[in-house]
């Protein structure tokens, strides 16, 4: 029987007009303390985003979402001091509550035998 791993995940959201609190799900960040795994997948539906605010600077949003991925991956060449932190600290920083265009949902738990498959499944169910 395959070992079940406890993981935590949050949905990455783009909130084009923060005062309206409307959002488009744009990714998932998943963390497993036991294995030290952190995974981040991004997909931004630009057409859906423009329905909320046609003036949204999609290029800047995409750039910031890419930074999320680089920080999650611990990419030290990204230039971010956050990317140099240990895995749990990066996950906590990325999922912290903020009032910006890119936000995360509350953190949710799950159990899985395969972290990558769970990340893919969450992307399909929540983002695509």
C-alpha positions, -999 to +999 in steps of 0.1 A: +000+000+000+013+034-010+021+058+018-004+087+022+013+121+024-003+151+042-001+182+021-013+218+022-024+238-008-038+272-017-055+286-048-036+315-064-061+342-075-059+373-096-081+401-082-081+428-109-101+453-088-093+446-052-121+468-039-147+446-057-132+413-044-139+395-076-112+370-087-101+346-113-083+314-101-049+314-118-029+286-101-022+262-072+006+261-048+011+228-029+034+220+000+043+188+018+063+193+050+073+156+053+090+155+019+099+192+016+080+194-017+066+226-030+049+228-064+033+257-081+013+256-114+000+287-131-026+292-158-042+326-164-074+328-185-068+362-199-103+364-215-120+356-182-098+382-164-107+409-189-144+403-182-137+416-147-117+445-158-108+451-195-081+476-184-061+450-165-024+450-174-022+413-182+015+415-190+023+427-155+000+401-139+017+373-159+051+387-148+041+386-111+026+351-115+059+340-129+076+354-099+053+333-077+065+302-096+102+312-093+099+319-055+081+286-050+109+268-068+135+285-047+151+300-079+180+319-064+186+336-098+152+352-096+167+381-075+141+376-048+154+372-012+122+352-005+134+325-030+164+319-008+143+310+023+137+273+032+107+256+016+082+260+045+090+297+048+085+302+011+052+285+012+040+305+042+052+338+026+035+330-007+002+321+010+001+349+035-030+371+034-026+402+012-047+430-003-030+430-037-039+419-073-024+385-067-038+367-036-041+332-022-071+314-008-069+300+027-046+270+030-064+237+028-051+202+037-052+169+018-039+134+016-023+118-014+000+090-026+014+113-053+020+150-048+024+158-085-008+140-094-027+159-067-013+192-080-024+183-115-059+172-103-063+205-083-054+225-113-080+207-134-107+210-108-102+245-096-083+265-123-091+252-158 
